[in-house]
Amino acid sequence: MKRIFIFALVIAMLLMPNANALIAVNGSFSALVSENGENVCLPGVFSAVLKVTENLYSVRSTETNLFSLMTDTGEMLTESKFTLFRKIGENAILFEKDGKYGVMDEKANVKIENEYTWIVSNGAGGYLALRTDVWDSAPDGVYLIDETGYISPTGVKVASFLMDFSEGLSPALSTENGKYGYLNPEGQWEIRPQYAYADAFMNGFAVATLDSGSGVIDKNGSWQITPKYDFVDIGNEDSRAIACVNYGSSVNVFSRENFERIYSFDDDLMGAYLSVSGNSVIAYFDHRVAEFDVSGNEIASVSSSGYLFPVTGGYTIGYDDGNAFLLDAFGKRVLDGFRELTELTTDGENVYFTFVKGDVDVDDYRIGVVDQTGREVLSGDYTLIQEAEKGYLLAENEGGMYLFALSGEMIWKYEY
């Protein structure tokens, strides 16, 4: 107790109280910075500062290389004896210590001792957990831990990690027949194990696979798209279509509203996938790469040596003949003339991209940031740019580390 008190006192001396929102910075050095640019936790005090909740941070000691849990006021809630802290469910923190997992509340009071090899929230106030080695081939019994902490075996045995719950169900691999099914929050089979593989549910549907191929099921386990395809992509939550591919043969595109086929193509096809935006399909042919809208109209194409890649907001990044560019939802080039272009983040209204111009040289590699309108947010003077937290960018070069708002305003710097 004396040791943790002294450690907390030393850390508190290095932390400055601040009423502003805090941003975790993790580059060549780690720090905690206020939104008005003050050093709340000086660079180098910790080797990593990771946000767990709005008011809690997981900080890694430079001495032990282990984590402790710290509040945004600098109060150390634990000693640095942990290898993981992660929010799990409502008002709870998953922790790993000595190779085992447990759960604590946001005051660091242990609710579930670290006696488990894996734990997931069941989305209903409790948890499902495993006690045995998840890496060996032996069956792992599933335990239900309810909201009061009461532990009971479910009788179900799995041969895989417990997956996070999505729409009240979690895909899992049964040891009884070597097939995938879906567990409910009580740790029982809601959809019996019968699939060679099963994905998480989204908008009431999921991709599942039999020996005959992949298709789409509803939450009753009924097939909405026959399992006969090599690959099926249902896109994201906003997708309007589903792409079903038989490699080297054909692509069928179905409506996600009624699962009726909208269109198909099979001309010299190599493969295809549904775009992240959900409004287009990108197909790879022998001699070109083409993008189609949900009605089957071709809106863009590049040579077979290039690529088209869907990004947020209905935009598509293209690359052809050494030139990277950005297309809008109608195939019009809204950005052009880059050596490299990569999606970085979005604020819901604008999409931001890192860019490289000119020849790419390892010794003189420099990147900047531009939005979809062509506004240069950060000039191409940096060797590293990444999202620090939502709404903030961390950039580095030989001179130091810099924290920017998405407006391009520098709010903090640490010079080497």
Disulfide bonds with the S-S distance in Angstrom:
none
